[in-house]
Amino acid sequence: MLRVHFTSADLARTGLTTVADPLWEILLSHFRLIERDRPMFIQPWISRLRSRPDLLTMMRPAATLLSGLAPLGPYFPDFLTPAESAAGLEAGLEAVGATDRRRLRDELDLLHQSNRRRGRATPGWLAGFVGAKSDPLTSLTKALREYHRAAVGSHDDLIRRCVAADVEPRVNALLAGGVEALFRSFEPLMRWRPPVLEVRYDVEQDLYLRGRGLRLVPSFFCHGSAVSLADNDLPPVLIYPIAPEPRWEAVCSADPAGPLADLMGATRAAVLAALRHGASTSQLAATLHTSPASMSRHTKTLRHAGLITSTRRGPAVLHDLTPLGWKLLDRSEAQV
């Protein structure tokens, strides 16, 4: 959990960005590509990329660099996501290219330590990244620009539509009830317990704003929990995953005639259909002829996607469709 500590000055200086941050989207889309269990909402984006080999070719140099600079894990260097990128891609890339060598060395040392704690080897080429004769940051910014053009810019219609749909009700909450109403709009991802904002997070961390305020930024590619910076002395920012409804609207509109199984897999589609009247994990496993352990993994994925709820009743866990799950299932069956 991340605990963000506010003062009255911080509340006055906290704001919501209405568009995604380009460098954070580069980094988070990279994470979505390399993780084993990709979230279902990413499928339309993956399908688009697979249909365009030229885009995959453009992404490859940055993907190779990011595989060493930003592996999946609790730490990645903050210089990859500078505050300047709030002003746009070029401003962000200029800040990356101007990273101080001492800062670069310090953050890469932290990355090496993180890798060692996880039993993961640091790529050999990364050891010479700071002292390279040619400027490695020039090559990095060039590669990131091409990656953004292929992975983010070419899908701008999909990403902007989803982000805008998430931001609209949050802006309305902010205008009607102030920052505290904005915080409440994020539940259960975040919970406001004055003067602390408790945020679902991958590690235990405290962030003291110290009068600087907080910049909240929506992200299409963020998934599961929010993301922030490792260095608390940098301008405070919190990147949050947009709500599931806009994402599933995009999934449906990407292939309105396509069967649900093509979007989320046959077993998960069958789980949704079987939950029209609710069921326990063991009941689902028996109905779909699979193991309870396997069914638990599928229901966890559907729960994180906002399509089902799960409630423990004694030794059993009962699952039901959410309104979004009903909507998606009804829409799919109407197309059959």
C-alpha positions as CSV (number, residue, x, y, z in Angstrom):
1,M,0.0,0.0,0.0
2,L,1.1,3.6,-0.7
3,R,0.1,6.1,1.9
4,V,0.1,9.7,0.6
5,H,0.2,12.3,3.4
6,F,-1.5,15.6,2.7
7,T,-1.5,19.0,4.3
8,S,-4.1,21.7,3.6
9,A,-1.6,23.2,1.1
10,D,-1.3,19.9,-0.7
11,L,-5.0,19.6,-1.1
12,A,-5.1,23.0,-2.7
13,R,-2.3,22.1,-5.1
14,T,-3.6,18.6,-6.1
15,G,-5.0,18.2,-9.6
16,L,-6.2,15.7,-12.2
17,T,-4.5,15.5,-15.6
18,T,-7.1,14.9,-18.4
19,V,-4.8,13.1,-20.8
20,A,-2.4,10.2,-20.5
21,D,1.3,11.0,-20.0
22,P,3.3,9.9,-23.1
23,L,6.4,8.5,-21.3
24,W,4.4,6.7,-18.6
25,E,2.3,5.1,-21.5
26,I,5.5,4.0,-23.1
27,L,6.8,2.4,-20.0
28,L,3.5,0.8,-18.9
29,S,2.7,-0.6,-22.4
30,H,6.1,-2.2,-22.3
31,F,5.1,-3.9,-19.1
32,R,1.9,-5.1,-20.6
33,L,3.8,-6.7,-23.5
34,I,6.4,-8.6,-21.3
35,E,4.1,-9.8,-18.6
36,R,2.9,-13.4,-18.7
37,D,-0.7,-12.9,-18.0
38,R,-1.8,-10.0,-20.1
39,P,-5.0,-8.2,-19.0
40,M,-8.0,-8.8,-21.3
41,F,-8.6,-5.1,-22.1
42,I,-5.3,-5.0,-23.9
43,Q,-6.5,-7.5,-26.6
44,P,-7.7,-4.9,-29.2
45,W,-4.3,-3.1,-28.9
46,I,-2.4,-6.4,-29.2
47,S,-4.5,-7.4,-32.3
48,R,-3.8,-4.1,-34.0
49,L,-0.1,-4.5,-33.4
50,R,0.0,-8.0,-34.7
51,S,-1.7,-6.9,-37.9
52,R,1.1,-4.3,-38.5
53,P,4.5,-5.9,-38.6
54,D,6.0,-2.4,-39.5
55,L,4.8,-1.1,-36.1
56,L,6.5,-4.0,-34.3
57,T,9.7,-3.3,-36.1
58,M,9.6,0.3,-35.0
59,M,9.1,-0.7,-31.4
60,R,11.9,-3.3,-31.3
61,P,14.9,-1.0,-30.5
62,A,13.2,0.6,-27.5
63,A,11.8,-2.7,-26.3
64,T,15.3,-4.1,-26.3
65,L,16.6,-1.1,-24.2
66,L,13.6,-1.2,-21.8
67,S,14.0,-4.9,-21.2
68,G,17.2,-4.0,-19.3
69,L,16.3,-0.6,-18.0
70,A,12.8,-1.4,-16.9
71,P,12.2,-5.1,-16.1
72,L,9.0,-6.1,-14.4
73,G,9.5,-5.6,-10.7
74,P,9.2,-3.2,-7.8
75,Y,11.8,-0.8,-9.1
76,F,12.5,1.0,-12.4
77,P,14.6,4.2,-12.9
78,D,12.7,7.5,-12.4
79,F,14.6,9.3,-15.2
80,L,12.5,7.3,-17.7
81,T,9.3,9.2,-16.6
82,P,10.3,12.9,-16.0
83,A,7.7,15.4,-14.8
84,E,8.4,17.4,-18.0
85,S,6.4,14.8,-20.0
86,A,3.2,16.4,-18.7
87,A,3.9,19.0,-21.4
88,G,4.1,16.4,-24.1
89,L,6.3,13.7,-25.7
90,E,9.0,16.0,-27.0
91,A,9.4,17.9,-23.7
92,G,9.6,14.5,-21.9
93,L,12.2,13.1,-24.3
94,E,14.3,16.3,-24.0
95,A,14.3,15.8,-20.2
96,V,15.3,12.1,-20.5
97,G,18.1,13.1,-22.9
98,A,19.4,15.8,-20.4
99,T,19.5,13.4,-17.4
100,D,22.5,14.2,-15.2
101,R,25.1,11.5,-15.4
102,R,25.4,11.2,-11.6
103,R,21.6,10.7,-11.3
104,L,21.7,8.2,-14.1
105,R,24.5,6.2,-12.4
106,D,22.7,6.3,-9.0
107,E,19.4,5.1,-10.5
108,L,21.1,2.3,-12.4
109,D,22.8,1.2,-9.2
110,L,19.4,1.0,-7.5
111,L,18.2,-1.1,-10.5
112,H,21.1,-3.4,-10.1
113,Q,20.5,-3.8,-6.4
114,S,16.8,-4.5,-7.1
115,N,17.7,-7.2,-9.6
116,R,20.1,-8.8,-7.2
117,R,17.5,-9.0,-4.5
118,R,15.2,-10.7,-6.9
119,G,17.8,-13.1,-8.1
120,R,17.8,-11.6,-11.6
121,A,20.9,-10.8,-13.6
122,T,21.5,-7.3,-14.8
123,P,22.3,-7.3,-18.6
124,G,26.0,-6.8,-19.3
125,W,25.5,-3.9,-21.7
126,L,23.8,-1.9,-18.9
127,A,27.0,-1.8,-16.9
128,G,28.6,0.3,-19.6
129,F,25.5,2.4,-20.2
130,V,26.7,5.5,-18.3
131,G,30.3,5.4,-19.5
132,A,29.7,4.6,-23.2
133,K,31.7,6.7,-25.7
134,S,28.6,7.5,-27.7
135,D,25.8,9.2,-25.8
136,P,23.4,6.4,-24.8
137,L,20.6,8.8,-23.9
138,T,20.5,10.1,-27.5
139,S,20.0,6.6,-28.8
140,L,17.4,5.9,-26.0
141,T,15.3,9.0,-26.8
142,K,15.4,8.2,-30.5
143,A,14.2,4.7,-29.8
144,L,11.5,5.9,-27.3
145,R,10.2,8.4,-29.9
146,E,9.8,5.6,-32.5
147,Y,8.2,3.3,-29.9
148,H,5.7,5.9,-28.9
149,R,4.8,6.5,-32.6
150,A,4.1,2.8,-33.1
151,A,2.7,1.7,-29.8
152,V,0.8,4.8,-28.6
153,G,0.5,7.4,-31.3
154,S,-0.9,5.0,-33.9
155,H,-3.6,3.9,-31.5
156,D,-4.4,7.4,-30.3
157,D,-8.1,7.0,-31.1
158,L,-8.5,4.0,-28.8
159,I,-6.4,5.4,-26.0
160,R,-7.9,8.9,-26.0
161,R,-11.5,7.6,-26.1
162,C,-10.9,5.4,-23.1
163,V,-9.1,8.0,-21.0
164,A,-11.6,10.7,-21.8
165,A,-14.5,8.5,-20.7
166,D,-12.7,7.8,-17.4
167,V,-11.8,11.4,-16.7
168,E,-15.2,13.0,-17.4
169,P,-17.0,11.8,-14.2
170,R,-13.9,12.5,-12.1
171,V,-13.7,16.1,-13.3
172,N,-17.4,16.4,-12.5
173,A,-16.7,15.1,-9.0
174,L,-13.8,17.5,-8.6
175,L,-16.0,20.5,-9.7
176,A,-18.9,19.5,-7.5
177,G,-17.2,18.4,-4.3
178,G,-13.5,19.3,-4.5
179,V,-10.4,17.2,-4.1
180,E,-12.0,14.9,-1.5
181,A,-14.9,14.1,-3.8
182,L,-12.3,13.3,-6.5
183,F,-10.5,10.9,-4.2
184,R,-13.8,9.1,-3.4
185,S,-14.4,8.6,-7.1
186,F,-11.4,6.3,-7.2
187,E,-12.7,3.8,-4.6
188,P,-11.7,1.0,-4.1
189,L,-8.4,1.7,-5.8
190,M,-7.8,4.5,-3.3
191,R,-9.4,5.4,0.0
192,W,-9.4,8.8,1.6
193,R,-8.7,8.7,5.3
194,P,-7.9,12.3,6.1
195,P,-5.2,13.4,6.0
196,V,-3.9,10.3,4.2
197,L,-4.8,8.8,0.8
198,E,-4.4,5.0,0.9
199,V,-3.6,3.6,-2.5
200,R,-3.5,0.1,-3.7
201,Y,0.2,-0.4,-4.5
202,D,2.7,-3.2,-5.1
203,V,5.0,-2.2,-2.2
204,E,4.7,-0.6,1.2
205,Q,5.6,3.1,0.9
206,D,4.9,6.5,2.4
207,L,4.9,9.7,0.4
208,Y,4.9,13.0,2.2
209,L,3.9,15.7,-0.2
210,R,5.2,18.6,2.0
211,G,3.1,21.3,0.3
212,R,3.9,20.3,-3.3
213,G,0.5,18.8,-4.0
214,L,-0.1,15.7,-6.1
215,R,-0.6,15.2,-9.9
216,L,-3.1,12.4,-10.7
217,V,-2.7,11.0,-14.2
218,P,-5.0,8.5,-16.0
219,S,-3.4,5.7,-17.9
220,F,-4.7,3.3,-20.5
221,F,-1.9,0.8,-20.0
222,C,-1.7,0.9,-16.2
223,H,-3.3,-2.2,-14.7
224,G,-4.2,-3.5,-11.2
225,S,-2.7,-0.9,-9.0
226,A,-1.4,2.6,-9.2
227,V,2.2,3.5,-10.0
228,S,4.4,6.3,-8.7
229,L,8.1,7.3,-8.5
230,A,10.7,5.7,-6.3
231,D,12.3,9.0,-5.3
232,N,10.0,11.0,-3.0
233,D,12.0,14.2,-3.6
234,L,10.8,14.3,-7.2
235,P,7.6,16.2,-8.1
236,P,4.8,13.9,-6.7
237,V,2.7,12.0,-9.3
238,L,0.3,9.1,-9.1
239,I,-0.5,7.2,-12.3
240,Y,-3.8,5.3,-12.0
241,P,-5.5,2.6,-14.1
242,I,-8.6,4.0,-15.8
243,A,-11.9,2.3,-14.8
244,P,-12.9,-1.0,-16.5
245,E,-16.1,0.4,-18.2
246,P,-14.3,2.5,-20.8
247,R,-11.9,-0.3,-21.6
248,W,-14.6,-2.8,-22.2
249,E,-16.5,-0.4,-24.3
250,A,-13.3,-0.2,-26.4
251,V,-13.0,-4.0,-26.5
252,C,-16.6,-4.4,-27.8
253,S,-16.3,-1.6,-30.3
254,A,-13.0,-2.9,-31.6
255,D,-14.8,-6.0,-32.9
256,P,-18.6,-5.6,-32.4
257,A,-19.4,-8.7,-34.2
258,G,-16.8,-10.9,-32.6
259,P,-17.7,-13.6,-30.1
260,L,-16.8,-13.0,-26.5
261,A,-14.5,-16.1,-26.5
262,D,-12.2,-14.4,-29.0
263,L,-11.8,-11.5,-26.7
264,M,-11.2,-13.2,-23.4
265,G,-10.7,-16.9,-24.1
266,A,-13.3,-19.7,-24.2
267,T,-13.0,-20.7,-20.5
268,R,-13.5,-17.1,-19.2
269,A,-16.4,-16.5,-21.6
270,A,-17.9,-19.7,-20.3
271,V,-17.5,-18.6,-16.7
272,L,-19.4,-15.4,-17.4
273,A,-22.2,-17.3,-19.0
274,A,-22.3,-19.8,-16.1
275,L,-22.6,-16.9,-13.6
276,R,-26.0,-15.6,-14.8
277,H,-27.5,-17.2,-11.6
278,G,-24.3,-17.0,-9.5
279,A,-22.1,-19.9,-8.4
280,S,-19.3,-20.9,-6.1
281,T,-15.8,-21.8,-7.3
282,S,-16.4,-25.5,-6.9
283,Q,-19.7,-25.3,-8.7
284,L,-18.1,-23.5,-11.6
285,A,-15.3,-26.1,-11.7
286,A,-17.8,-28.9,-11.8
287,T,-19.9,-27.2,-14.5
288,L,-17.0,-26.4,-16.7
289,H,-15.0,-29.6,-16.0
290,T,-11.9,-28.0,-14.7
291,S,-10.0,-27.9,-11.4
292,P,-11.0,-25.5,-8.6
293,A,-7.4,-24.1,-8.7
294,S,-7.7,-23.3,-12.3
295,M,-11.2,-21.8,-11.8
296,S,-9.8,-19.6,-9.0
297,R,-7.3,-18.1,-11.4
298,H,-10.0,-17.4,-14.0
299,T,-12.3,-15.8,-11.5
300,K,-9.5,-13.6,-10.1
301,T,-8.8,-12.3,-13.6
302,L,-12.5,-11.6,-14.2
303,R,-12.8,-9.9,-10.8
304,H,-9.8,-7.6,-11.6
305,A,-11.4,-6.8,-14.9
306,G,-14.5,-5.6,-13.1
307,L,-16.8,-8.2,-14.5
308,I,-17.6,-10.3,-11.4
309,T,-17.7,-9.9,-7.7
310,S,-16.6,-12.6,-5.2
311,T,-17.9,-13.0,-1.6
312,R,-16.8,-15.6,0.9
313,R,-19.7,-17.5,2.6
314,G,-18.2,-19.9,5.1
315,P,-15.8,-22.2,3.3
316,A,-17.2,-21.3,-0.1
317,V,-16.5,-18.3,-2.4
318,L,-19.6,-17.1,-4.3
319,H,-19.3,-15.3,-7.6
320,D,-21.8,-13.0,-9.3
321,L,-21.8,-10.8,-12.4
322,T,-21.3,-7.0,-12.0
323,P,-23.5,-4.7,-14.0
324,L,-20.5,-4.4,-16.4
325,G,-20.3,-8.2,-16.7
326,W,-24.1,-8.4,-17.4
327,K,-23.7,-5.7,-20.1
328,L,-20.9,-7.5,-21.8
329,L,-22.5,-10.9,-21.7
330,D,-25.9,-9.5,-22.9
331,R,-24.2,-7.7,-25.7
332,S,-22.3,-10.8,-26.8
333,E,-25.3,-13.0,-26.7
334,A,-27.4,-10.5,-28.7
335,Q,-24.9,-10.8,-31.5
336,V,-25.1,-14.6,-31.8
